[in-house]
């Protein structure tokens, strides 16, 4: 168990206050963006150019396609086991890795329910 370090507790309190403010601002931002979207969609045909601000455009919804990494790994393994290593190697060469920086992870305690 970590001791009750006053500096750590003060920093966590500060973080909680900032996170609460960000949550409030994020909700306010979403409401404002929804209002702007409605204005642009209904009054300007989904596109408006605002001098000094920029171009506002309502984008159509889209679908992102991804590959199931676990299923691909199983396929590569299966191909190797059945003597199709060349195909497995080709699939492996298509894999990309993205480096992510490490950092602090905080798992908040859930409040007890009455």
Secondary structure as GFF3:
##gff-version 3
##sequence-region A 1 114
A	DSSP	alpha_helix	6	44	.	.	.	ID=ss1
A	DSSP	beta_strand	47	50	.	.	.	ID=ss2
A	DSSP	beta_strand	54	57	.	.	.	ID=ss3
A	DSSP	alpha_helix	69	81	.	.	.	ID=ss4
A	DSSP	alpha_helix	85	93	.	.	.	ID=ss5
###
